[in-house]
Amino acid sequence: MADAPSMAELLGDDTPKNWGKWGPDDEVGALNYLDAAQVMRGIASVKDGQVFTLQCPMGLPHGDPVFPGRTGVEREMVYDQNSFKEGGNGPKFPGGICYSDDKATMFLQGSTQYDALGHAWYDDTLWNGVSAAETNGGMSKNSIMPIAERGAVGRGVLIDMARYRGKEWLDKGETFTHEDLEEAANAQGTPIQDRDIICIRMGWLKYFYSVPNEEFNDGLVEPGLRYSRELVEWFQRREIPNLVTDTIANEVTYDPETGVALPLHAALLRNLGVSLTEITWLDDLADACAADGRWDFLYTAAPLKVFEACGSPVNPIAIR
């Protein structure tokens, strides 16, 4: 919107920040909250050893859910059976061993993925007061590497907003607040606790795979949390380390009141250091939680260690 306020105007000069809380060189932000005690608290949530992988598939014929301007993974075979037939280009090894090989071209944020803390910014400044010039040619600061090297392990809590609102999936542009999260979690019987890894299911990937791409992308404004000062203060007070959702951008795409795009990327990722995990498959986990009324679990994730990258694919695991 031409008349939308700047991010600095929307958030205000006194917007909550965690800059300097873990020292001037910190690059993992609120994941610092996930100390050994939080790992053990997550382990205590495991009751029967059920395992759920949370990455969405890559390269299905239906296509990949990606943010506008990105494309899905493009995979091609390098060697296959034909490569080793007479006249093929397969290498020859003593004994006649053959093998298949393939390669992929993809956006590193083109699947279930973690954002680096330097992925989004405003006013030329990244997480922890670092100059945005550190992104030029590669992320020399606040890349995905520190998060990938550290990993994220703790108590996860799933809030199924679609189920709570009696829908298969939320509508385009449908919003909710931190108070809605608290109410939904309480209704499920598993209240949110400080330092929980919050996972929110909106049914959005189920919607993506259920309709043609043209319908999904028509007038695309994703559902999700909407910005408010109170919500940001809640994240800071609750010491939330990681927000995990089944949408592409983790928040309503455009603030419905101001038209500002992705203000929570600024308020949570850049200012509080909250890790964002996007495009996460939560449907199977949600069905299991609904079946026995247990909505907490051990959440574990480690993105790929890609040097100077802005983000990385990940296959999180929930154990309950």
Secondary structure, 3 states (H helix, E strand, C coil): CCCCCCHHHHHCCCCCCCCCCCCCCCCCHHHHHCCHHHHHHHHCCCCCCCEEECECCCCCCCCCCCCCCCCCCEEEEEECHHHHCCCCCCCCCCCCCCCCEEEEECCCCCCCEEECCCCCCECCECHHHCEHHHHCCCCCCCCCHHHHHHCEEEEEEEEEHHHHCCCCCCCCCCEECHHHHHHHHHHHCCCCCCCCEEEEECCHHHHHHHCCHHHHHCCCCCCEECCCHHHHHHHHHHCCCEEEECCCCCCCCECCCCCCECHHHHHHHHHHCCEEEECECCHHHHHHHHHHCCCEEEEEECCCCCCCCCEEECCCEEEC
